[in-house]
Amino acid sequence: MQTAIELQKSKLFEVTLVSDRDYLFVYPISIWIPVRAKEFEEVKVPLAKIQKKYPFNLIIDKVTGIKASESQVICESQVLSYDYLVVAFGADKMQHKGINNTLTICGKPEMSIALRDKLDALIEKGSGKIAIGFGGNPKDKSAVRGGPAFELIFNFHHYLKRKGLRDNFELTFFAPMEEPGAKMGKGALKMINTMFAKQNIHKRLGKKIVEFVPDGVIFEDETKLESDLIMFIAAGTGSAVLTNSDLPLSEAGFVQIDNFNQVRGMKNVFAIGDAAAYEGPEWTAKQGHIAEMMGRNVAHNIQQIEKGGNDLKGYQEHLNILCVMDTGDGAAFVYRDSKKEIMIPMPIVGHWMKLVWGTYSKMTKVGKFPRLPGM
């Protein structure tokens, strides 16, 4: 989306955006749908509204394959040709045994509604056991997404407490790694563990997940975490569309790129965000603001190539972890790069800051507010 906007603003190209749904989903604020702090419609931005401000061509269709050797994108209902191609359709999720017995906040947008309805049913019942966790991909450690799991369990705690039902619910956080959240830095990890203890949130860590069953999670040591609701964010893996393409892929199935987001060996094909194989420090994680930075870089780089210039912009020097981890009644500002780690608790005000950011993010996409650098 960011690339399409920037290229359209340049007025140098005929820009076509292909999407399999007609709206942009603002995932960072979708954590509030299950606790009824946001309605589903409030988290959507219709693509038609963005297109009205930046009149690129818009095609609602599903991409099924890419033939870069022939400069073609294969869709369900048509074949498209291009001079430049930007692949930014995200990633698939690793398929754990019994994954259908879980719901996720980082999958299809509609799952956020399913989570809300499941939680509503447990609240109506008056008690229950809730398990929230995330997994990793050993073939690509950057493909993990744990922040929303932390935010969701803290928001669940706050929501149930407000309803006077917290003591009737058992909340458990689970992950196969010993220290989930370590990518964010020592300060953030310490804060998370302190909040778990303070809020009576149990932990099941360091054991490989063998299977999800309707009433719980089975671990490698044959123990079982019983649960009435399982929210699990599986790690990313390469999109199935990429297996039907001639793009070079990493071991985990992501598109191999150089520092300028150019696909290896291809001058006119770029990959952005979750679809791309990142190269960076051990703590590198795929986040939305990094994808947007890549999007702006790629728009700049395509213009440079078209003009015969060589002032290309790279992504690696800008890699960082940045998030406002919402807790329902506050938040924590977390930042990490190759030089520093920052964690700043923001009781009360942090929650409102993230709410304001959600509105700001949607307004910038439709051109009603200028995008501030780094935000």
C-alpha positions in Angstrom: 0.0 0.0 0.0 2.8 2.4 1.0 4.6 1.7 -2.3 1.5 2.2 -4.4 0.8 5.6 -2.6 4.4 6.8 -3.1 4.6 5.7 -6.7 1.2 7.3 -7.5 2.4 10.6 -5.9 5.4 10.6 -8.3 3.0 10.7 -11.3 5.7 8.8 -13.3 3.9 5.4 -13.6 0.6 3.7 -14.1 0.3 2.0 -10.8 -2.0 -1.1 -10.2 -2.7 -2.5 -6.7 -3.9 -6.1 -6.6 -5.5 -7.2 -3.4 -7.7 -10.2 -2.5 -9.8 -8.1 -0.2 -11.3 -4.6 -0.7 -10.0 -3.1 2.6 -6.8 -2.5 4.5 -6.9 -4.0 8.0 -5.0 -2.1 10.7 -3.7 -5.1 12.6 -2.0 -3.3 15.5 -5.4 -2.0 16.8 -7.3 -5.3 16.1 -6.3 -6.4 19.6 -9.3 -4.4 20.9 -11.9 -6.2 18.8 -12.1 -9.3 21.1 -12.5 -7.1 24.2 -15.1 -4.9 22.5 -13.1 -1.7 22.7 -13.2 -1.5 18.9 -15.7 -2.7 16.3 -14.5 -4.6 13.3 -15.5 -1.8 10.9 -13.4 0.7 12.9 -10.2 -1.3 12.1 -10.8 -1.4 8.4 -9.9 1.2 5.7 -11.7 0.7 2.4 -9.2 0.6 -0.4 -11.7 2.7 -2.5 -11.1 5.6 0.0 -7.4 5.4 -0.4 -7.7 5.1 -4.2 -9.9 8.2 -4.2 -7.0 10.2 -2.8 -4.3 8.4 -4.7 -5.9 7.3 -8.0 -4.0 4.1 -8.7 -5.7 1.2 -10.5 -7.3 -1.2 -8.1 -8.0 -4.9 -8.9 -9.7 -7.1 -6.3 -8.5 -10.6 -7.3 -6.3 -13.3 -5.8 -2.8 -13.8 -7.0 -2.1 -17.5 -7.7 1.4 -17.4 -9.2 4.2 -15.2 -10.6 6.2 -15.7 -13.8 9.0 -13.2 -13.4 10.8 -14.6 -16.5 7.8 -13.4 -18.5 6.9 -10.3 -16.4 3.5 -11.8 -15.5 1.4 -12.1 -12.4 -1.2 -14.9 -12.6 -4.5 -14.1 -10.9 -7.6 -16.2 -10.5 -9.5 -14.3 -13.2 -6.7 -12.7 -15.3 -3.1 -12.4 -16.2 -1.3 -9.1 -15.6 1.9 -7.8 -17.2 4.3 -5.3 -15.6 7.5 -3.3 -16.0 8.1 -3.4 -12.2 6.7 -5.8 -9.7 6.4 -5.3 -5.9 5.6 -8.5 -4.0 4.0 -7.6 -0.6 1.3 -10.1 0.1 2.6 -11.2 3.5 3.2 -14.7 4.6 1.4 -17.9 5.4 1.4 -19.5 8.9 3.1 -22.6 10.0 0.6 -25.5 10.2 0.9 -27.1 13.6 -1.1 -30.3 14.1 -4.6 -29.4 15.2 -4.2 -25.7 14.4 -7.9 -25.6 13.5 -8.6 -25.9 17.2 -7.1 -22.4 17.7 -8.0 -18.9 16.8 -5.5 -16.1 16.1 -5.3 -12.3 16.2 -2.7 -12.3 13.3 -4.5 -14.3 10.7 -7.6 -13.6 8.6 -9.3 -10.4 9.9 -12.5 -12.2 10.6 -10.8 -14.3 13.3 -10.8 -11.3 15.6 -14.6 -11.5 15.6 -14.5 -15.2 16.3 -12.2 -14.5 19.3 -14.6 -11.9 20.5 -17.6 -14.2 20.2 -15.7 -17.1 22.0 -14.7 -14.8 24.8 -18.3 -13.5 25.1 -19.5 -17.1 25.5 -17.1 -17.7 28.3 -18.1 -14.5 30.0 -21.7 -15.5 29.7 -20.8 -18.8 31.3 -19.0 -16.9 34.1 -15.7 -18.8 34.2 -13.1 -20.5 32.0 -9.5 -21.3 31.1 -7.8 -19.2 28.4 -4.4 -20.0 26.8 -2.6 -17.4 24.7 0.7 -18.0 23.0 2.9 -17.8 19.9 5.4 -20.0 18.1 8.6 -19.6 16.1 10.1 -20.8 12.8 13.5 -22.4 13.2 14.3 -21.7 9.6 13.7 -18.0 9.9 13.8 -16.4 13.4 12.6 -13.1 12.1 9.2 -14.6 11.2 8.0 -14.6 14.8 5.2 -12.3 15.9 4.8 -12.3 19.7 3.9 -8.7 20.6 0.1 -9.1 19.9 -0.1 -12.2 22.1 1.3 -10.3 25.0 -1.1 -7.4 24.3 -4.1 -9.7 24.1 -3.5 -11.5 27.3 -3.0 -8.3 29.2 -6.1 -6.8 27.6 -8.1 -10.0 28.5 -6.9 -9.6 32.1 -8.0 -6.0 32.2 -11.4 -6.7 30.5 -12.3 -9.5 32.8 -11.2 -7.5 35.8 -13.5 -4.6 34.8 -16.3 -7.1 34.6 -15.5 -8.4 38.1 -14.8 -11.9 36.7 -11.0 -12.1 36.7 -10.9 -14.5 39.7 -13.1 -16.9 37.8 -10.7 -17.2 34.9 -7.3 -19.0 34.5 -5.1 -17.2 32.1 -1.9 -19.0 30.8 0.7 -17.8 28.4 2.6 -20.5 26.5 5.4 -20.6 24.0 8.1 -23.2 22.9 11.0 -20.8 23.6 12.4 -20.3 27.1 12.2 -16.5 27.0 9.4 -15.3 24.7 9.8 -11.6 24.2 13.6 -11.7 24.5 13.9 -10.0 21.0 12.5 -6.8 22.5 15.4 -6.6 25.0 16.1 -7.3 28.7 14.0 -4.4 30.0 10.9 -5.5 28.1 11.4 -9.1 29.1 11.7 -8.1 32.8 8.5 -6.0 32.6 6.5 -8.8 31.0 7.5 -11.3 33.7 6.7 -8.8 36.4 3.3 -8.2 34.9 2.6 -11.9 34.6 3.4 -12.4 38.3 1.3 -9.3 39.3 -1.7 -10.3 37.3 -1.6 -14.0 38.2 -1.0 -15.1 34.6 0.5 -18.6 34.5 3.3 -19.5 32.1 4.1 -22.7 30.1 7.4 -22.1 28.4 10.3 -23.9 26.8 8.4 -27.0 25.6 7.8 -27.9 22.0 4.1 -27.9 21.0 3.1 -31.3 19.7 -0.6 -30.8 19.0 -3.6 -28.6 19.6 -6.8 -30.4 20.7 -10.3 -29.0 21.2 -9.7 -28.5 24.9 -6.0 -27.7 25.2 -2.4 -27.8 24.1 -0.2 -31.0 24.2 3.5 -30.5 24.7 6.5 -32.7 23.9 6.8 -33.9 27.6 3.2 -35.2 27.2 1.8 -32.6 29.5 -1.5 -30.8 28.6 -2.5 -27.3 29.1 -6.3 -27.4 29.4 -8.1 -24.5 27.8 -11.6 -23.4 26.7 -10.1 -20.8 24.3 -6.8 -21.1 22.6 -5.3 -18.0 20.9 -2.1 -18.9 19.1 0.0 -16.9 16.7 1.9 -19.3 14.5 5.2 -18.2 13.0 5.3 -17.1 9.4 6.4 -19.2 6.5 6.6 -18.5 2.8 3.3 -17.9 1.0 2.0 -20.9 -1.0 1.8 -18.5 -4.0 5.5 -18.3 -4.0 5.8 -22.1 -4.6 4.0 -21.4 -7.9 6.6 -18.7 -9.0 10.1 -18.5 -10.4 11.4 -16.2 -7.7 14.4 -17.2 -5.6 13.3 -18.4 -2.1 15.0 -18.8 1.2 14.9 -22.1 3.1 11.7 -20.8 4.9 10.1 -20.0 1.6 10.5 -16.2 1.7 11.7 -14.2 -1.3 15.4 -13.6 -1.3 16.2 -9.8 -1.5 19.3 -7.6 -1.3 19.6 -4.5 0.9 17.5 -2.5 -1.6 14.6 -5.0 -1.5 15.4 -6.1 -5.1 14.8 -9.8 -5.6 18.2 -11.5 -6.1 19.1 -11.6 -9.8 16.1 -9.5 -10.9 16.4 -5.7 -11.5 12.6 -5.0 -11.8 11.2 -7.2 -9.0 11.0 -6.2 -5.4 9.8 -7.9 -2.2 8.6 -6.1 1.0 7.6 -7.0 4.5 6.5 -10.5 5.5 7.0 -11.8 2.0 10.7 -11.1 2.0 13.6 -12.9 3.6 15.3 -10.3 6.0 19.0 -10.2 6.6 20.0 -8.7 9.9 20.9 -9.2 13.6 19.7 -12.1 15.6 16.9 -10.1 17.2 15.5 -8.9 13.8 11.7 -9.2 13.6 9.2 -8.5 10.9 7.0 -5.5 11.9 4.6 -3.2 10.0 6.7 -0.1 10.4 9.6 -1.9 8.8 7.4 -3.0 5.9 6.3 0.6 5.4 9.8 1.8 5.4 10.7 -0.8 2.8 7.7 0.4 0.8 8.9 4.0 0.7 12.4 2.8 -0.1 11.2 0.7 -3.0 9.1 3.5 -4.5 12.3 5.7 -4.3 14.4 2.9 -5.8 12.1 2.3 -8.7 12.1 6.0 -9.6 15.9 6.0 -9.4 16.2 3.0 -11.7 13.7 4.5 -14.2 15.7 7.7 -14.3 19.1 6.0 -14.6 20.2 7.0 -11.1 22.0 4.8 -8.6 21.0 6.6 -5.3 19.2 3.5 -3.9 17.9 3.3 -0.3 18.6 0.2 1.8 16.6 -1.3 4.7 19.2 -3.0 6.8 20.6 0.2 8.5 17.0 1.0 9.6 16.2 -2.4 11.2 14.8 -2.0 14.7 12.0 -3.3 17.0 9.5 -0.6 17.8 6.1 -1.1 19.5 3.7 0.4 22.0 2.7 -2.7 23.9 -0.9 -2.0 25.1 -2.2 -3.5 28.3 -5.8 -2.2 28.3 -5.2 0.3 31.0 -1.7 1.5 29.9 1.2 0.5 27.7 5.0 0.3 27.4 7.1 1.9 24.8 9.7 -0.6 23.5 12.5 0.1 21.2 15.6 -1.8 20.1 18.3 -1.4 17.5 21.9 -2.4 17.1 23.0 0.3 19.6 20.4 0.5 22.3 17.5 -1.0 24.1 14.7 1.2 25.5 11.6 0.3 27.6 9.5 3.0 29.1 6.3 2.2 31.1 3.4 4.4 30.2 0.5 3.8 32.7 -2.8 5.1 31.4 -1.4 7.6 28.9 0.2 4.8 26.8 -3.2 3.2 26.1 -4.6 6.5 24.9 -1.5 7.2 22.8 -2.0 3.9 20.9 -5.7 4.7 20.4 -4.7 8.1 18.9 -2.1 6.3 16.7 -4.8 4.0 15.3 -6.9 7.0 14.2 -3.8 8.8 12.9 -2.7 5.7 10.9 -6.0 5.4 9.2 -6.2 9.2 8.4 -2.7 9.2 6.8 -3.7 6.3 4.5 -6.6 8.3 3.0 -4.5 11.5 2.9 -6.3 13.4 5.6 -3.1 13.9 7.7 0.6 14.0 6.7 2.7 11.0 7.7 5.3 11.9 10.3 8.8 10.5 9.9 9.2 7.2 11.7 5.5 6.9 12.5 
